Amino acid sequence: MIREDLRNVAIIAHVDHGKTTLVDEMLKQGGTFRENQVVADRVMDNGDLERERGITILAKNTSVTYKDVKINVVDTPGHADFSGEVERILKMVNGVLLLVDAFEGPMPQTRFVLQKALELGHKIIVVVNKIDRPDARLGEIGDEVLELLLDLDASEEQLDSPIIYCSGRDGTASVSPNIEGTDLTPLLDLIIDYIPAPEGEPEEKLQMLVSSIDYNEYVGRIAIGRIERGTIRQNQEVMVADYHGHKDPYKGKVVNVYQIDGLERVATETATVGDIVCVSGVENVTIGETICDTDCVEPLPFVKISAPTVEMTFSVNDSPFAGRDGKFVTSRHLRERLSKELLKDVSLRVHEGETADSFRVAGRGEMHLSILIETMRREGYEFQVSTPHVLYKKKEGVLLEPIERLLVDVPEESVGSVMEQMGQRKAELQHMTPQGSRMRLEFLIPSRGLFGYRNEFLTETKGEGILNTVFYGYEPYKGDIPRRATGSLIAWESGESVTYGLYNAQDRGALFIGAGVPVYEGMIVGQSPKAEDLVVNVCKKKHVTNMRASGSDEALRLVPPRILSLEQALEFIADDELVEVTPNNLRLRKRILNNQLRAKANSKKNKEA
């Protein structure tokens, strides 16, 4: 049977190319909202972190009804660190909308997600978005996409993919770059005409591949996926099986079946072939498993998710200020929370650490792990994290390290300083393309060469540079790369920072704290411009003498402190430092807090070296 009343599509693109904004307009024009309904921008990005950062982190399902055809749309993340979300979501759909910015053209993440879609044999609709940009290059973008398709060994049919021109913000689409559209009708028509309808046998035995997991406090785990064969019913007895045989098939019961209608989940008694459904009641079901009929257990193969490349150690907070802020502070809390995250995030790995209260957490990149840290922090967790480091591989006795494809877009006057930095970080220049007064440079760079570079890059380009990366592959080890050329300013004693102590310390480097901040011995309070660490006394008070009053500090002028974000803190710390993460504070500290013990450890290390 062919379901002509249904289409399943995913929207894939590089970060900031306008996927979520286009989905907003599709929902509005598809009649999901009332005419006078107040709707937030980027309505699909409903997480606090997504709205704050302006990025999509989790893939989300919605649906639009057009000409009596239900179009299930999956909005996917554009950031390379969340590409694990995109890889598994592509199993739920029959075609993809490949969004490309009318000025930037295909970017690294565009290449990555397109390759995955081509491997699955999906039909592609190329959507050139943001055509209302004054610097749009409509004539060249089509050729660039065709070059990319050729480069990725697309089939004859995929090379003939139709191109449509859109403005997601204005909600218009047209089949020609020279004709101005009035609404998204041409795009919706093209989806119905070009994307194949789901096919399958509704009368045969049930087969549903779980591509995503949601969690609800009331009903527990909710499995989301597409029905490949048969029909699923409320209160149906099912078997859950894993294609790769990681665990034995087990019985379960479907309590509720929900279909996605607009932004709502609507309960239904039955759903059939091609429907994307949410199923509750099946305990312990995980991503990649197949929900089957009890009489016919035939699991479906699941896409192999790319392995993580970056690892950090999460450990229980053991600083002098431990337990002041957090609600969840023990290793048991930490273990349970990380185990819960593994159920939803297929590209995350968690292993026991070197000590009983530490865990090695591996992910796709610094941002992938920092989003997890920030989420846990907001939930009331308190813990410490180490500096990120890459995961190496060994093949035939050769040490291999992860390499990233790096694309930078900078003003012409910044090219020299960027090239110099890239040389120090063992990057290889691949392409150099002028674009007006700017230059686009493409490098292959070791993943560890990017640690701590983002802030430096923004400083060098005066905030005008754009930097994008995507995982390229593993190559032989490129040699040593200096991690950080600066040292830390370390607190001498525990207490509260005062203006007099800070005034004397600020001559030594840039401070991270202001006056009246509680500090402890071994806490990092600033950055030293020299390579070695300096111990400073920020709690030092000015004593009363017969010459001066202690209150005359008011005339001292302090430079405003540099407050680090979580990402900046992770980029800053060296191997012997940690970030203390609590719901209300981020503190940087040395692993060994006592100044004398740390000095002994350093001298011993230097002798061994």
N, C-alpha and C positions, 0 to 999 in steps of 0.2 A: 504494500500500500504506500502511496506517495501522499504526504500531508501537504496539500496545496494551500491550506489555511495557516501555515506556520513557516517561519524562517528563523534560523539561529545564527547571529553574527557577533563577532567580537570587534572592538575598535582598538587597533594597536598603533602606537606612534612613539616618537621620542618625547622626553619630558617637555612640557610647556608648548606643545604644538596644538593644543586646544581640544583634546578628546572630550573631557568632561563638559566643557561649554557647549560643544555640538550635541551631546546627549541631552543637555538641558533643553535646547531648542527642539529636538526631536520629541521630547516628552510634552512640551508646550503645544506644539503643532499637532501632536497625536491625540490631543484632547484629554491628557491625564489630569490636568488642573482645570478648575473653573476659570472663567474669563476674568473674574475680579479677584482671584486668589493671589495672595502675596507669597511669592516663592523666592527663597534665597538663591543667590548665584551659586553655581556648582553644587546643585542640590544633592548630587550623588556622593560628594565628599563630605560624609556626615560625621566623621571622626574629628575630635578636637585638634589633633595634631595635623590632620589633613587640611583643615580649614586654616590653621595658623600658618602652615608652611606653603600652602598653595600647591600641594602635590597629592596625587592619588597613591595610597600605600597598599590598600586591599582591593582586589578585583571585585566588582559588584554587578549584580544582575538587575535588569529592569525590562520592561516590555512596552511596546508601542503598538496600537492597533490602527491599521491603515488599509482601506478598501477591503474590510472584513478579513484581513490577514494579520495574524499576531506576529510581530517581529520581536523576538527575544534579543536584547542587546546586552553585551557584557562590556563594561568599561574597565579597562586594564591600567595598571601603573605604567608610567613611562620611564621611571628611573631604573637604571641598570641593576641596582641593589635589590630590587623587588621583581626581577625577571622570573624567579621561580613561580610567582603568581601567574604570569603570562603563559609559561610553558604548559601548566596543567589545564588552564582555562581553555586553551585552544582545542582540547579534546571534546569540549561540549558543543562546538559550533561547526557549521558547514562552510562558512566563508568569513572573510575578514574585510573590514574597511581599513586600508592603510592610509593614515593621515600624514601629510607632509606639509610643513610650513612653506608658504609661498615665497619666502625670502631665504630661509636657512637650507631648504632642500633636505635630502636624506641625511640623517645623522647616525652616530654609532648604534644607538638603541634601535633605530628604525631597521638597520641591517640585521641585528640580532633577532628581533621578533619576526621579521619577514622570513628569515631563513627557517625558523621553526614552523611557520605557517606553510611554507613551500614544501617542507619535508612531509607534512601531513596531507599534502595534495589539495589544500583548500583553494577555493576561487578567491581572487583578490579584486577589490574595487579600490583604485587609487583616488584618494580625496585630497586635492590641493586646497588647504585651508588658509584662512587669513588673506584672501585675495584683495581685501580692502587696504592692506598695508601699502604705504606710499612707495616703499622700496621693493615691492613684489616683483619676482622674476618669472612671470607665468610662462614665457616662451621656453625657458631653459629647464624648468623643473621636470617636465615630462621626459626629456632626454636623460636627465640624471637618474630618474626612477627606472627607466628602461635599461640604462647601463648597470644599475644595481641588480636588476632582475637577471640580466645576462651573466653578471659576475657570480650570482648565486645559483647558476644552472637551472633556471626556471624552465618549465615545459613550454611547448609551443603555445598551448592554450593560456598559460599564465603570462606569457610575454604579450598576449593580446588583451591584457586586462584593461577594462574601460577606465577613463579618467574623468572625474567630475570636479568642478570648481566651486568652492564653498566659502562663505563667511559665517563661521559658527556663531560669532557674536551677534550678527544681524539676522541670523536664521535664514540665509538665502543660499540657493544652489543653482548652477546652470551647467549645461553640457559643453559650453564653449567659453573660453576666457574673454571673448569680446562681448558676450551677452550678459547683461546684469539680471540676476535672478530675483524673484519676488518672495519665494518661500522655499521650503525643503522638499517640495513635491518631486522634482527630478531625481533627487537622491533616494527617496523612499520608493519611487517607481523602479529605479535601477536595482535596488536590493531585491525587490519582488521578482523582477525579470531575470536577473543574472545569478543571484545566490541560489543554489539548488535547494529544493524542499527536502525535509528529512524523509527517509524511506525506511520501511521495516514491516514486520509481521505482528500486528496487535494480538492475533490469536495464539501466537507461540508462547513458549515459556519466558518468564521475565528475566531481563538482563539490564542492570543499571550501574554504570560506572560512577563512583563517587569522586568528583573532581575538587570539591571544596567542603569545608566543615565550618559550621557556625555553632555557637554555644549559647544556651539560654538557661538561666537559673531555674526556671520552672519545669522545662521539658528535657533538659540535658542537652546531649549532642544532637545537632541537626545535620544530616547528610544532604549535600546539594550535588546534583548531577543530571545527566540526560539519560532518558530511557532509550536504550539501543534496540530492545526487542520486547514484545509482550505488553502487558498492562499491569500497573501497580494499583492495589486497592487498599482502602483503609482497613485496619485490623487484620491484614494478611500475614500469614506465617512465611518467613523467608529464610534463606541461607546466605551467609556472608562469606565470600571466599577471596583469597589473594592469589593473583596470577603467578607471582614469583615464589609462592610457597613459604613466605616468611612465618605464617601461622596457619593452623588447621582451620577448615571451614567450621562455622558455628551457627547455631540457630538464633533467630531474632524475630521480633514482631513489629510490623509497621503500625504505629498508633495513629499518626496523622499524616496526611499528604497535603502539601501546599503548592499552589502554582503562583507564579509571579505576575501580578497585574499592575502595571505602572510601578509605583514605589511600594506597593503593598504585597503582603503574602496572603493569598486567599485560600482558605481550606476547601478541599475538594474530595469527593469520595473515590474517584478514579482518575488516572492519567495514563496516556498511552504513548506509543512510539514517537520519538522526537521531542516530547515535552521536557522542559527543564523544570525539575521539581525539587522541593525541600521535604525531606522525610524525617520525622521524629520518632523516637521510641526504640530504635535499633542501638543498643548499648555497645560501646567500645569500637564502633565502626570508625575507620580512618581513611584518609585520602589514598586513592589508588586501589581500594577494594571494590569488589563487585557485589551488588545485592541481587541474588538469583532466586528463582523458584526452588522450592524444597525438592521437587522431583528432577530438576535438571541443573546441576551445579557446574556452570561453565564460566569461570572468571575471564575478564577481558584484560588484554595487556595494557599497561600504563606507561606513559612517557617517562623516560629516565631523566630525572631532574639533575641538572648540572651540579657538581660538587661545590661546597663552599671553598673560599680562598683565603679568608681572614679569620683569625682566632683571637679571643680575649679570655682572660680568667676573671670570673665573677666569684667573689668571696665574701664571707661574713665581715661586717664592719668591726674592726678591733681598735679603732682610734679612741683617744680619751673622751671624745664626744659621742660615742656609740650609744644608741638607744634613746637619744633625746627627742628625735623627730619622728622616727619610723613606727609604723604599726606592726610591720612584719620584719623581724630582724634576725631570726635564727636560720641555720642551714636547712632545717626541715621546710620552712616557708619558702626558701629560695629554690630548693629542689622541686617542690610541688608546683611552683609558678612556672619554672622552666619546662617541666614535663607537660604542663597544660599548653604552653606555647608551641611545643613540638607537634601537638595534634593539629594545629591550624597552619603552621608554617613548614612546608615541605623542604625548604632549602636551608633550614637550621639544623645544627647538630649539637648535642650536649653530651659531654663525657665527664666522668669523675676527675677532679683535679689531683694535684700532688698531695694535698692535705685533705682531711675529712670534711672541712667546711669550705672547700673551693670547687668550682666547676669550670671546665674548659668549654666555652661556647663559640662555635664556628658559624660564620654566615657569609653572605655574598660580598660584603664590603663594610666600610666604617659606618655608612648611613644606615644600612640594614640593622646593625647591632645597636647604633645610637638610638634608633626609633624604639627598639625593644627596651633599652635602658630607661628612656624617657617615659614610656608607657608604664613600666614597673614603678618608677619613681612616683608617678601621679596616683598610682593605686595604693601608695603608702609603704612601699618596700624601701629598706635601707641596706646598702651593701657597698662593696668596693670593686672597682674594675681596674685591670692592668692595661698597659699599653697594647694596642693591637699589633699582631705580627702575622706574616703570611704563612700559609701551609705549603711546605715543599713536597716534592715527590721524587722518588728514585726510580730510574728506568735503566736497566743494563749497566748499573754502576754509575750512571751520570745523574748528578743532582739537578732537578728541574724546578723552576719557580714560575708562579703565575705572572702573565704579561697582560697589560691592558692596552686597548686601542684608545688613545687620547686625542681628542679634537679640541683645539683652542682657537678662539676667534678674538683677535686683539687689534688695537690701533697700530698702525705701521711703526710709530715711534717706540712701541714696547717690544717689538720683535727681537731686538738684540739681547735684552735682559732675559727674555723667556728662553731663547736659544741657549744662553749661557747656563741657566739653571738646568735645562733639560740635559745638557752635556754632563753636568756633575751627577745627575740622577740616572745616568746610563740609558737615556732614551735615544731611539733611532728615528730620524726624520723620514717620513714616507711621502708626504705630499705637501706642497706649499702653493696656495691659490689666492691671488689678490681678489678682493671684493670691495670695490670702491676705495675708500680711505682706510679700509681694514684688511687684515691678512688672516687667512684660515690655514692653520698648520695641523698636520696629522702626524702623530708619533706612535711608536710602539715602545712602551715603558714598563719596567718591572713594577708590580703592584706596590711593593715597599717603597719605591721611589716617589710615590704620591703621598705617603704619610707626611702630614705636616706642611704640605705644599700649598694647599688651597688658600690659606690666609696670606701667605707670601705672594702668591700669584695675584691676588686682588690688590695688594699694596703696590706691586710692580706695575700693574696696568691702571692704577688710579681708580680702581673699581669698575673699569669699563670692559674688562676681559670676561669672556664666557668660556667655561671649562667643562667638557663632558667626557665621560669614560664608559667603556663597556669591556667586559672580559674577552680576551682574544684567544688565549690558550697557554700551554706550558712550554717553556723553552729553557735551554741550559742556563745555569746560574751566571749572572752577569758581573759578579764581583761586589766588593764592599761599596755601600752607599752611606755617606755620613747622615746620621739620623737628625742631629740638631747641633747647630753651631753656637748656641747660647746656653748659659747655665741657669740655675734657679736661685732666688733669694729665699733663705730658710729662716723660720722663726727660731730665736735663741731660747726662749722660755715660754711657758704657758701664762696666759693672762688675757688682758684686753688691750687692743691696739690704741695708742694715744697719739695725738698730733705731733708731739715733740719727737717721739721715736720714729714716726713715719717720715717726718721732715728730714731727719738725718739719714734714713734708709733710702729715700727717693733719689739721692745722688748716686746710689750704687746701681740703679736700674729702674725698670717700669714696675709699678706696684699693682697688685690685683685686689687689694683691700683698702678700705677707708678707715677713718677713726671709729672707735667704739665697737670693733668686731672682735668676738672671742677667738683667740688663737691658742694653739698648743705647740710644744716643742717638736720640731721636725715638720711642721706644716709649711707649705710653699706659699709665700706671700707676694712673690713678684718674679720678674725675669731679669737675669743678669746679662749684660751685653757680652761678657767674656765667656769662654767655654767652661770655666770651672764654677762650682757652686759657691755662694757666699752666705755666711750666717749673719743675720742682722737682728737687732733687738728693737722690735716695733712697740714693745710694752714699756720702753724706757721713759721714765717721767723726769721732769725738770724739778730738782729739789729747791726748796725755799732757802734763801741765804739772806744775810742782812743787806745785800745789794739789790736783790731782785725778788719780786713776788712770783709765786708759782702760776698765777693767772695770766701772766704777760705772754703766754703762748698764742693768744688770739691773733697776733700780728703775723704768725707763720703762715705762709701760703703753700698749700698742698696741690700737687698736680692731680687732677681727677683720676681715680684708679681705672684700670682696664678690666672690665668685668667680662670673664670668659663664658661663652655658651658651652653646652655639653660637648659639641663637636670640636670646638676650639680647645677645650681642656684635654680631650682624648688625643688631639693632634700634638699638643704641647708636651705631654709627659714623656719622660725618658724611661728606659728599662727598669731603673731602680725607684720608680715613682708610681703612685696610684691616684685614682680619682675616687674620693669618698662621695657617694651619691645618697642623698637623703631627700625626703619630700620637699623640704624647704631650702636646702643648701647644697652647693657643689663645692667641695674643698679639695685642693691638691695637696698631697703629702708624700714624704719619703717612705719607702718600705720600712727602713730602720729609723725610728723616730729619735732615739737618743743620739745627740751630736757626737759624743765620744765613741760610742759603739760603731757609729757610721764611719767615723774617721779611721778607726782600726780596720774595719771591713774593707774600706777603699785602699788603704795602704797595703793590705794583704793581697788584694786583687792586682794592684800595680806591680808588686814584687813577682807575682806568678806570671804576669804578662811579660 
